[in-house]
């Protein structure tokens, strides 16, 4: 009876956390459609546009450790509800931002949204890793990823339908042809399209917070709160953890570039349906997650999947740099059956980064946390969450490269060092148990 009840509780926990991963994805991947929208509404250049990702993802770095301390005080369940309420506040900030069309206020809202997501991610990711066998953790995270990236497909398409309708009338040429007074009216009109969607988002987030508070979600205790808080830097003695955080920095940077730059890149190339291009990246990412659920660990290990992902990322990076910016024949030949509008070679290759990225996050988490005790896991998870700051830094570098390059493809060269480090971690970094090889040998000899 007890085992049956525990099994039901575990299944309920997975369903609830799965719902939260859908929320993560919906809020996160709205940025891909939001960037070209704000570029027009707030009259931004490429560097300014990617401040959207800068403030959203820098929240993970700034707030990860403070939120882990909050999590220890509130517990997992209350912490998840608190994170959703914080996100609702961030969504509400978009209302005055849209009314006054002030970019800095939009950025403040995005930072608050990122802060709420930080506490949710800090709680949910280790929860999924620890809820079952470590060897199948990548499968569980892949299932969460399917929900996350499923939301990533829905979010830009819904945003395009609700907010980007008739966006062609707001091209730079059309806007600049207006008188200053008419231009101001048109841009204010465009900005205020955000009010109703973000009010609705805030309402949904508050309802979800209430549901989490009242749900039967298990609320595991930290093994030893005093020990865990006494020496938070002790986790730095685990090289596989530290290098895992660095790997996630490069991975999230590459993931955000693939998902959040493709719309603006497509707009610059003249792709009419640019607002929905993030959905292309997310669709390929979902395919990657499905492959992971089927193949790991049945036919391929987590480590081998990471090697394949990194190698594919390197290969696609090279294709983007040399691919055609006009022809869509490859899309027509390979993907016309989907019914989705065609895109040029280079846009397709950027979207295919989603396939390369899919299994990196689910593979790195169990590899990085393996060997940590329960007291170290929460702090170690916060350290890994800090790696999400790559989504703040790498896209801004991408934007600067775009501004300084005649060929917009060249900025995607930033992807090569990202995938090269992921490849290093897959081949060697995750195997390091000690920073000094001699220490490992001594430890082995004393057993």
Secondary structure as UniProt FT lines:
FT   HELIX           2..41
FT   TURN            42..43
FT   HELIX           46..49
FT   HELIX           51..100
FT   HELIX           103..130
FT   HELIX           134..136
FT   HELIX           137..162
FT   TURN            165..166
FT   HELIX           167..170
FT   HELIX           172..176
FT   HELIX           180..191
FT   TURN            192..193
FT   HELIX           194..214
FT   HELIX           225..230
FT   HELIX           232..237
FT   HELIX           239..260
FT   HELIX           262..268
FT   TURN            269..270
FT   TURN            272..273
FT   HELIX           274..276
FT   HELIX           277..295
FT   TURN            296..299
FT   HELIX           302..322
FT   HELIX           329..335
FT   HELIX           336..338
FT   HELIX           345..369
FT   TURN            370..371
FT   HELIX           374..386
FT   HELIX           387..389
FT   HELIX           390..404
FT   HELIX           408..413
FT   HELIX           414..427
FT   HELIX           429..431
FT   HELIX           437..445
//
